[in-house]
């Protein structure tokens, strides 16, 4: 069975000739052309939306920090009280 699979892959798929493959600089140039065309498709948010989202992120970060700080104080006080009991 293994021999049949090897023969099938050899017979079914041929590698393209090396001449068909574009050169390195052509591939790099194509990459940048494709990159430029994709960048043109992006719809960037306006300054108002960017400001709103930035403020929202800042508020969420401050609230998360406050919650973590409060939990840290609670847990550290609890551990200190348990340590005094032992």
WODALIN-V134184 format. One record per backbone hydrogen bond with DSSP energy under -1.0 kcal/mol. CO is the residue of the C=O (numbers start at 1). NH is the residue of the N-H. E is the energy in kcal/mol with one decimal. If there is no record, write none. Layout:
# WODALIN-V134184
[[CO;NH;E] [CO;NH;E]]
This chain:
# WODALIN-V134184
[[1;5;-1.8] [2;6;-1.9] [3;7;-2.1] [4;8;-2.2] [5;9;-2.1] [6;10;-1.9] [7;11;-2.5] [8;12;-2.5] [9;13;-1.5] [17;20;-1.1] [23;27;-2.1] [24;28;-2.3] [25;29;-2.4] [26;30;-2.4] [27;31;-2.1] [28;32;-2.1] [29;33;-2.2] [30;34;-2.7] [31;35;-2.5] [32;36;-2.5] [33;37;-2.2] [34;38;-2.2] [35;39;-2.3] [36;40;-1.4] [46;50;-2.3] [47;51;-2.3] [48;52;-2.3] [49;53;-2.6] [50;54;-2.2] [51;55;-2.5] [52;56;-2.3] [53;57;-2.4] [54;58;-2.3] [55;59;-2.5] [56;60;-2.4] [57;61;-2.4] [58;62;-2.3] [59;63;-2.7] [60;64;-2.7] [61;65;-2.4] [62;66;-2.3] [63;67;-2.6] [64;68;-2.5] [65;69;-2.4] [66;70;-2.6] [67;71;-2.5] [68;72;-2.3] [69;73;-2.3] [70;74;-2.5] [71;75;-2.8] [72;76;-2.6] [73;77;-2.5] [74;78;-2.3] [75;79;-2.4] [76;80;-2.2] [77;81;-2.4] [78;82;-2.2] [79;83;-2.2] [80;84;-1.8] [81;85;-1.3] [82;86;-1.2]]
